[in-house]
């Protein structure tokens, strides 16, 4: 891979890391908000949606982590 493409991928990696940080932060806030709801509200429709969003964001964080690790390997030439 030439230097220009490596530089472009480095920019993409930086953006993915930023996205990861934002999504991780929002996920933690959403899970904390859900956990702070009274049990009755946790089981209500809104509580269920909050919990589901937390799980979806957790999945996204895991995927982004995999993508950033792979991209980092490609950039560093370890792939």
Residue pairs with C-beta under 8 A, 6 or more apart in sequence:
1 9
1 74
1 77
6 75
9 71
9 74
9 75
10 75
12 71
13 68
13 71
13 72
13 75
16 64
16 67
16 68
16 71
17 68
19 64
20 61
20 64
20 65
20 68
23 57
23 60
23 61
23 64
24 61
26 57
27 54
27 57
27 58
27 60
27 61
30 50
30 53
30 54
30 57
31 54
33 50
34 42
34 47
34 50
34 51
34 54
37 47
37 50
41 47
42 48
42 51
70 79
73 79
